[in-house]
Amino acid sequence: MLENLAIHNFGIMADSVIDWEPGLNVVTGESGAGKSLLVEALDTVLGARATADRIGPWDDAARIRASFRVGAQHPVWQAAAAWGLEPDEVLIVQREWGRDGRSLFRVQGRPVPAAAVRELADCGLMELSGQHQHQRWLRPHALTGWLDEAGGLEGLRAAVEEAWAAWRQAVEALEELRGQAPDPATVEAWRETVAEIGQAGLSPDEEARLEDEIRRLRAARRLMEGYAAFRGNLEGDGDSPGAEAALAEAARALAALAGVDPALAPAQALLEGALADVEEARRQAGEWYANLDLDPSRLEALEARLDRIARLKRRYGPTVEAVLAAGEEARRRLEAWENRAWEERQAQRREAAAADRYREAAAALAAAREEAARRLEPELQRLVRAMGMEHALVELVLEAAEPGPRGTEEPVLRFSANRGQPLRPFQKVASGGELARLGLALTVSGAGGGGEPLVFDEVDSGTSGHGARQVAALLAALARTRQVIVVSHQAVVASRAGAHYHVDKLAQEGRTRSQVRRLEPAERVTEIARMLSGDTTEASLRHARELLVLAAAGEEDAKPGATTNG
């Protein structure tokens, strides 16, 4: 509950301190006395716009302090924890601002940003009805919460919230997998790398073995080429005879000479011996050649293999080990991608299933909301008309909205105050008093909301007779379970007060100021008499006493003659 409100230099209020009570608190006073300044002060201390023109003449700054008895378990402390505030039984919010427009907020005596105070205000500190920033019914999704509470749809709403959270989680998981997926060109490059290196069949020591064998084969090729030259020189070719043929021809010529002159016989013998030596040399060289491991195609194959390894090294790394590592990395990435592709298909199925569950839950909630809206609309209509708006029309409809944790539709309350006026969303067309009475009707039909203090400004403006009595009865009913603060023009409302406050406008030292005081029982009779007739006469005083007696008995709303003037 709101326990205390202290106002300094705000408008025409120099210094006022109000201690509020549980139940129904009613503020009355003559027009222009500054009653609505109390509501404006509450709105301002909780973060509404503060302007320099609201700073009074008694100081260079205005200051408002509100103390709320909330208890250590109140939800407000969860938000307060983000600002380093410890739970307590009382929450104290203060705001001070100067003519330069700069504001200083304090919570529990500690400076905090304006955003912190606004966040705390949205945690059920209080609900203002009228044209105020903290008017519950002007907040986004307020009607949605009201409809679900009034219709008893909290379980269906919780199912939708749970299904929405699961769906969003599935969508995020799918998007994360898709965000990790490589582009197709990269995947194809991995495939090519794995295939190329895999088909090469490399081993870490292969390059050294190849080089050793190639060196040996290249040396053998040089021997083969030398032997071929030896045979060519020895045997000749088709165009010219070799050394052996020439030597044989020389031996025949010398033999002919030795036949003429035997003195050449020794020379002939030497030459024939040389021919035998040449033949033996050729035989031995042939045997040696036959034993050589000479395979030109093997050398070509080994050199081609070494070239292939060199190309792989240029592409993938400086060593065979680096090439093999590149192939393994590509294989690992490709395998991970293939696993991720499977995971993505699984994630797609999970996302689709979560979407189906959300749509089913949202459809069930939508159907229940339609039924609840049809049931609640006549009650709203009855309450609004009972509060003095005899020609008002209300229409509660559901309009499609973006899917979200609240479902796929939003309730819209359309309102028309007078005959012939089109129905439009009530936030756009209702006056302050109409908005307050609509808020009262919604609060009553919604089973009281969250239990935060209710502040009504202008809720009974323009009402009289039965309408005023109905407003009083509804306010009194609400005040049985929660704190209600009302700025009222109606005697029948004031008579219901558990605590009655009066705003006086005084002239002092050439300045006008307001002061707020709680009325004693005798003063209440006088004030209610003034509200009834504009003056205090025996008749109005008697009527005031009757109202108070009936209010104490809870019966004044049934008294036909309890009329009021505005």
C-alpha positions in Angstrom: 0.0 0.0 0.0 0.9 3.6 -0.4 1.9 4.6 3.2 3.0 8.2 2.9 3.2 11.0 0.3 5.3 14.1 1.0 5.2 17.0 -1.4 7.4 20.1 -1.4 7.0 23.1 -3.7 4.9 21.3 -6.3 2.4 23.6 -8.0 0.5 25.4 -5.3 1.5 22.9 -2.7 4.2 24.3 -0.5 4.6 21.4 1.9 2.1 18.6 2.4 2.6 15.2 4.1 -0.2 12.7 3.8 -0.4 9.4 5.7 -2.7 7.1 3.8 -4.7 4.2 5.2 -5.7 0.8 3.9 -9.1 0.6 2.4 -10.9 3.5 0.8 -9.1 6.9 1.0 -11.2 9.8 -0.5 -9.8 13.3 -1.2 -12.3 16.1 -1.6 -12.1 19.9 -1.8 -13.4 22.8 -3.8 -12.7 23.1 -7.5 -9.2 24.5 -8.1 -8.0 23.6 -4.6 -5.3 21.3 -6.0 -6.9 17.8 -5.4 -5.6 16.4 -8.7 -2.1 17.6 -7.8 -1.9 14.7 -5.4 -2.5 12.2 -8.3 -0.2 14.1 -10.5 2.5 14.0 -7.8 2.2 10.2 -7.6 2.5 10.0 -11.4 5.5 12.3 -11.4 7.4 10.6 -8.6 7.1 7.3 -10.5 8.7 8.7 -13.6 6.1 10.7 -15.6 7.3 13.9 -17.2 8.2 16.7 -14.8 8.3 20.3 -16.0 9.7 23.5 -14.6 6.3 25.1 -14.6 5.2 22.7 -11.9 7.9 24.1 -9.5 6.3 26.3 -6.9 7.5 29.8 -5.8 8.7 28.6 -2.4 12.0 27.0 -3.5 14.2 26.6 -6.6 13.3 22.9 -6.8 10.3 20.6 -6.3 10.5 17.4 -4.4 8.1 14.5 -4.0 8.6 11.4 -1.8 6.4 8.3 -1.8 6.7 5.5 0.7 5.2 2.1 -0.2 4.7 -0.7 2.3 5.3 -3.7 0.0 6.9 -6.4 2.0 10.1 -8.2 1.4 8.5 -10.8 -1.0 6.9 -8.2 -3.3 7.8 -8.6 -7.0 9.2 -5.1 -7.0 12.3 -6.3 -5.2 13.2 -8.7 -8.1 13.5 -5.6 -10.4 15.2 -3.6 -7.6 17.9 -6.2 -7.3 19.2 -5.3 -10.7 19.9 -1.8 -9.3 21.7 -3.1 -6.2 18.7 -2.6 -3.8 18.1 -5.0 -1.0 14.5 -6.2 -0.1 12.8 -4.4 2.8 9.4 -3.9 4.2 9.1 -0.3 2.8 10.1 1.1 -0.5 10.8 4.8 -0.6 11.0 6.6 -4.0 11.9 10.3 -4.2 12.2 12.7 -7.1 13.6 16.2 -7.1 14.0 18.5 -10.1 15.0 22.1 -10.7 14.1 24.8 -13.1 16.8 23.6 -15.5 14.7 20.4 -16.0 17.2 18.0 -14.6 15.7 15.3 -12.2 17.3 13.3 -9.5 15.7 10.1 -8.5 16.4 8.2 -5.3 15.2 4.8 -4.2 16.0 3.9 -0.6 18.1 7.0 -0.5 20.3 5.9 -3.4 20.5 7.8 -6.7 19.1 5.7 -9.5 18.3 6.5 -13.2 14.7 7.3 -14.3 14.5 4.0 -16.1 14.9 2.2 -12.8 12.0 4.0 -11.2 9.8 3.3 -14.2 10.7 -0.3 -14.1 9.8 -0.5 -10.4 6.5 1.3 -11.0 5.5 -1.3 -13.5 6.0 -4.1 -10.9 2.6 -3.4 -9.2 3.4 -0.4 -7.0 0.2 1.2 -7.9 -2.4 1.7 -10.7 -3.6 5.1 -11.7 -6.9 5.6 -13.5 -7.2 8.7 -15.5 -5.0 10.5 -18.0 -1.7 9.5 -16.4 1.5 7.8 -17.5 1.0 4.9 -15.0 -2.6 4.3 -16.0 -2.7 0.6 -16.3 -5.2 0.5 -19.2 -2.9 2.6 -21.4 -0.1 0.2 -21.2 0.5 -2.3 -24.0 -1.2 -5.7 -23.5 -3.0 -4.5 -20.3 -6.3 -5.7 -21.8 -4.8 -9.0 -22.7 -3.8 -9.6 -19.1 -7.2 -8.5 -17.9 -9.2 -10.7 -20.3 -7.1 -13.8 -19.4 -7.5 -13.1 -15.6 -11.2 -12.3 -15.8 -11.9 -15.3 -18.1 -9.9 -17.7 -15.9 -7.5 -18.4 -18.8 -4.3 -18.3 -16.8 -3.6 -22.0 -17.5 -4.2 -21.7 -21.2 -2.1 -18.5 -21.3 0.8 -20.3 -19.4 0.6 -23.1 -22.0 0.9 -20.6 -24.8 3.9 -18.9 -23.1 5.6 -22.2 -22.6 4.9 -23.3 -26.2 6.2 -19.9 -27.5 9.4 -20.2 -25.5 10.0 -23.7 -26.7 9.3 -22.6 -30.3 11.7 -19.7 -30.1 14.3 -22.0 -28.6 13.9 -24.4 -31.5 14.0 -21.6 -34.0 17.2 -20.2 -32.5 18.8 -23.6 -32.4 18.0 -24.1 -36.1 19.2 -20.6 -37.0 22.4 -21.3 -35.1 23.0 -24.5 -37.1 22.3 -22.7 -40.3 24.6 -19.9 -39.4 27.4 -22.4 -38.8 26.9 -24.1 -42.2 29.6 -23.4 -44.8 28.8 -22.3 -48.3 28.4 -25.0 -51.0 31.7 -24.0 -52.7 33.6 -24.7 -49.4 31.9 -28.0 -49.0 32.9 -29.0 -52.6 36.5 -27.9 -51.9 36.6 -30.2 -48.9 35.2 -33.0 -51.0 37.9 -32.4 -53.7 40.7 -32.3 -51.1 39.6 -35.5 -49.4 39.3 -37.2 -52.8 42.6 -36.0 -54.2 44.7 -36.7 -51.2 42.9 -40.0 -50.5 43.4 -41.2 -54.0 47.1 -40.4 -53.8 47.5 -43.0 -51.1 50.5 -41.2 -49.5 52.6 -42.5 -46.6 54.9 -40.3 -44.5 58.2 -41.9 -45.6 57.2 -42.5 -49.2 59.0 -39.4 -50.6 62.3 -40.4 -49.2 62.0 -44.0 -50.5 61.1 -42.7 -54.0 64.1 -40.4 -54.1 66.5 -43.2 -53.1 65.1 -45.6 -55.7 65.1 -42.9 -58.4 68.7 -42.0 -57.7 69.6 -45.7 -58.1 67.6 -46.1 -61.3 69.1 -42.9 -62.7 72.6 -44.3 -62.0 71.7 -47.6 -63.7 70.4 -45.6 -66.7 73.8 -44.0 -67.1 75.5 -47.4 -67.0 73.0 -48.7 -69.6 73.7 -45.7 -71.8 77.5 -46.4 -71.5 77.1 -50.1 -72.3 75.1 -49.1 -75.4 77.9 -46.8 -76.4 80.4 -49.6 -75.8 78.4 -52.0 -78.0 77.8 -49.4 -80.6 81.5 -48.6 -80.9 82.4 -52.2 -80.8 79.8 -53.6 -83.2 79.0 -50.5 -85.3 75.7 -49.8 -86.9 74.2 -50.2 -90.4 76.0 -47.3 -91.8 79.5 -47.9 -90.4 81.4 -50.9 -89.1 82.4 -51.1 -85.5 85.8 -51.5 -83.9 85.5 -55.3 -83.9 84.8 -55.5 -87.6 87.6 -53.1 -88.4 90.0 -55.1 -86.3 88.9 -58.3 -88.0 89.4 -56.7 -91.4 92.9 -55.5 -90.3 93.7 -59.1 -89.1 92.7 -60.5 -92.5 94.9 -58.0 -94.3 97.8 -58.7 -92.0 97.3 -62.5 -92.5 97.5 -62.0 -96.2 100.8 -60.1 -95.7 102.1 -62.7 -93.4 101.5 -65.3 -96.1 103.8 -63.4 -98.4 106.3 -62.5 -95.6 106.4 -64.9 -92.6 108.2 -62.1 -90.7 104.7 -60.7 -90.1 103.5 -63.9 -88.4 104.2 -62.6 -84.8 102.2 -59.4 -85.6 99.4 -61.5 -87.1 99.3 -63.6 -83.9 99.1 -60.5 -81.7 96.2 -59.1 -83.8 94.3 -62.4 -83.7 94.9 -62.4 -79.9 93.5 -58.9 -79.7 90.4 -60.1 -81.6 89.9 -62.9 -79.1 90.3 -60.4 -76.2 87.7 -58.1 -77.8 85.3 -61.1 -78.0 86.0 -62.0 -74.3 85.5 -58.3 -73.3 82.2 -58.3 -75.1 81.1 -61.5 -73.5 82.0 -60.3 -70.0 80.4 -56.9 -70.5 77.2 -58.7 -71.8 77.1 -60.8 -68.7 77.5 -57.7 -66.6 74.7 -55.9 -68.5 72.4 -58.9 -68.2 72.7 -58.7 -64.4 71.8 -55.0 -64.2 68.3 -54.0 -62.8 67.4 -51.8 -65.7 63.6 -50.9 -66.1 63.1 -47.5 -67.8 59.3 -47.7 -67.4 59.8 -48.1 -63.6 61.9 -45.0 -63.5 59.3 -43.0 -65.4 56.6 -44.3 -63.0 58.6 -43.3 -60.0 59.4 -39.9 -61.4 55.7 -39.3 -62.2 54.8 -40.3 -58.7 57.3 -37.9 -57.2 55.9 -35.1 -59.5 52.4 -35.9 -58.1 53.6 -35.6 -54.6 55.3 -32.3 -55.4 52.0 -30.9 -56.8 50.2 -31.9 -53.6 52.9 -30.3 -51.5 52.6 -27.0 -53.5 48.8 -27.1 -52.9 48.5 -28.3 -49.4 51.7 -28.0 -47.5 55.5 -28.1 -47.6 55.8 -31.7 -46.5 54.0 -35.0 -47.1 52.9 -34.9 -43.4 51.4 -31.4 -44.0 49.5 -32.8 -47.1 48.2 -35.7 -45.0 47.1 -33.3 -42.2 45.3 -31.1 -44.7 43.4 -34.2 -46.0 42.5 -35.2 -42.5 41.3 -31.7 -41.6 39.2 -31.6 -44.8 37.7 -35.0 -44.0 37.0 -34.0 -40.4 35.2 -30.8 -41.6 33.3 -32.7 -44.2 32.2 -35.2 -41.7 31.2 -32.5 -39.2 29.2 -30.8 -42.0 27.5 -34.0 -42.9 26.7 -34.5 -39.2 25.5 -30.9 -39.0 23.3 -31.4 -42.0 21.7 -34.3 -40.2 21.4 -32.2 -37.0 19.8 -29.5 -39.1 17.2 -31.8 -40.5 16.5 -32.9 -36.9 16.3 -29.3 -35.8 13.9 -28.5 -38.6 11.7 -31.3 -37.4 11.9 -30.1 -33.9 11.1 -26.5 -35.0 8.1 -27.7 -37.0 6.8 -29.7 -34.1 7.3 -26.8 -31.7 5.5 -24.5 -34.1 2.6 -27.0 -34.3 2.4 -27.2 -30.5 2.4 -23.4 -30.3 -0.4 -23.0 -32.9 -2.5 -25.6 -31.1 -2.0 -23.9 -27.7 -2.7 -20.5 -29.3 -5.8 -21.7 -31.0 -7.2 -23.1 -27.7 -6.4 -19.8 -26.0 -8.0 -17.8 -28.8 -11.2 -19.9 -28.6 -11.4 -19.4 -24.9 -10.8 -15.7 -25.2 -13.6 -15.4 -27.7 -16.0 -17.1 -25.3 -14.7 -15.0 -22.4 -15.1 -11.8 -24.4 -18.7 -12.6 -25.2 -19.4 -13.3 -21.6 -17.7 -10.2 -20.2 -18.9 -7.7 -22.7 -22.4 -7.5 -21.3 -21.1 -7.1 -17.7 -18.8 -4.2 -18.8 -21.8 -2.6 -20.6 -23.9 -2.9 -17.5 -21.2 -1.4 -15.2 -20.4 1.5 -17.5 -24.1 2.5 -17.9 -24.7 2.0 -14.2 -22.0 4.6 -13.5 -23.9 7.4 -15.2 -23.0 6.8 -18.9 -26.5 5.8 -19.9 -25.9 5.9 -23.6 -22.5 4.5 -23.7 -21.7 1.4 -25.8 -18.8 -0.9 -25.3 -17.7 -3.7 -27.6 -15.0 -6.2 -26.7 -13.4 -7.8 -29.8 -10.3 -9.7 -30.6 -8.0 -8.6 -33.4 -5.2 -10.6 -35.0 -1.7 -9.8 -33.7 1.8 -11.0 -34.4 2.3 -14.4 -32.8 4.0 -14.1 -29.5 4.0 -15.3 -25.9 0.5 -13.8 -25.4 -1.0 -15.6 -28.3 -2.1 -14.6 -31.8 -4.7 -11.9 -31.0 -5.2 -8.9 -28.8 -8.4 -7.8 -27.2 -9.6 -4.3 -28.2 -12.3 -2.5 -26.1 -14.2 -0.1 -28.4 -16.2 2.6 -26.7 -18.8 5.2 -27.6 -20.0 7.7 -24.9 -23.0 9.1 -26.8 -25.6 8.0 -29.2 -24.6 8.2 -32.9 -20.8 8.2 -32.1 -18.8 5.4 -33.8 -17.2 2.8 -31.6 -13.5 3.3 -31.4 -10.7 2.0 -29.1 -11.4 3.5 -25.7 -7.8 4.8 -25.2 -8.3 7.2 -28.1 -11.7 8.6 -27.4 -12.5 8.4 -23.6 -12.1 11.5 -21.5 -10.3 11.4 -18.2 -13.5 10.7 -16.2 -14.7 8.2 -18.8 -11.3 6.5 -18.8 -11.4 6.3 -15.0 -14.9 4.7 -15.0 -13.9 2.3 -17.7 -10.9 1.4 -15.7 -13.1 0.9 -12.6 -15.4 -1.3 -14.6 -12.5 -3.4 -16.0 -11.0 -3.7 -12.5 -14.2 -4.9 -10.9 -15.0 -7.3 -13.7 -11.4 -8.5 -13.8 -11.5 -9.7 -10.2 -9.3 -7.0 -8.8 -6.1 -7.3 -10.9 -2.9 -7.8 -9.0 -3.8 -6.2 -5.7 -1.7 -3.0 -6.1 -3.1 0.3 -4.7 -5.7 1.9 -7.0 -5.8 5.6 -7.6 -8.8 7.1 -9.3 -9.0 10.7 -10.5 -12.3 12.0 -12.0 -13.9 8.6 -11.7 -17.2 10.2 -10.6 -17.0 13.3 -12.6 -20.3 14.0 -14.5 -22.1 11.4 -12.4 -25.1 11.9 -10.2 -27.9 10.0 -8.5 -27.8 6.3 -9.2 -24.6 6.6 -11.2 -22.7 8.2 -8.4 -24.0 5.6 -5.9 -22.9 2.8 -8.2 -19.4 4.3 -8.4 -19.3 4.6 -4.7 -20.4 1.0 -4.2 -17.9 -0.3 -6.7 -15.1 1.6 -5.0 -16.1 0.4 -1.6 -16.2 -3.2 -2.8 -12.7 -2.9 -4.2 -11.4 -1.3 -1.0 -12.3 -4.4 1.0 -9.3 -6.2 -0.5 -6.9 -3.4 -1.5 -6.1 0.2 -1.0 -8.1 2.6 -3.0 -7.4 6.4 -3.3 -10.1 8.5 -4.9 -10.2 12.2 -5.8 -13.9 12.7 -5.7 -16.6 15.4 -6.3 -19.4 13.2 -4.9 -20.7 13.2 -1.4 -21.9 9.6 -1.7 -18.4 8.5 -2.6 -16.9 10.6 0.3 -19.3 9.0 2.7 -17.8 5.6 2.0 -14.3 6.7 2.9 -12.4 4.9 5.6 -10.1 7.9 5.6 -11.3 11.3 4.3 -8.8 14.0 3.3 -9.6 17.6 2.4 -7.6 20.0 0.2 -7.8 23.6 1.3 -6.7 26.5 -0.8 -5.3 29.3 1.3 -4.0 32.8 0.6 -0.8 33.6 2.6 1.6 36.5 2.1 0.2 37.3 -1.3 0.6 33.7 -2.5 -2.0 30.9 -2.9 -1.1 27.6 -1.5 -2.9 24.3 -0.9 -2.7 22.1 2.2 -4.0 18.6 2.7 -5.4 17.4 6.0 -7.3 14.4 7.2 -10.8 15.3 8.4 -12.1 14.4 11.9 -15.6 12.9 12.1 -17.3 16.2 12.7 -15.4 17.8 9.9 -16.5 15.0 7.6 -20.2 15.8 8.2 -19.6 19.5 7.3 -17.6 18.6 4.2 -20.2 16.1 2.9 -22.9 18.6 3.6 -21.0 21.2 1.5 -20.6 18.7 -1.3 -24.4 17.9 -1.2 -25.7 21.4 -1.4 -22.8 23.8 -1.8 -23.4 25.1 1.7 -23.9 23.8 5.3 -27.6 24.0 6.2 -29.5 21.9 8.7 -31.0 19.9 5.9 -27.6 19.2 4.2 -26.0 18.4 7.6 -28.8 16.0 8.4 -28.5 14.4 4.9 -24.7 14.1 5.4 -25.2 12.3 8.7 -27.7 10.0 7.0 -25.2 9.2 4.3 -22.5 8.4 6.8 -24.8 6.2 8.8 -25.9 4.3 5.6 -22.3 4.1 4.4 -21.3 2.5 7.7 -24.0 0.0 7.2 -23.1 -0.5 3.5 -26.6 0.5 2.3 -26.4 4.0 0.9 -26.4 2.7 -2.7 -29.9 1.4 -2.1 -31.3 4.7 -0.8 -33.4 6.3 -3.6 -33.2 9.7 -2.1 -29.4 9.8 -1.8 -29.0 12.2 -4.7 -26.0 14.4 -5.1 -25.0 17.5 -7.0 -21.8 17.5 -8.8 
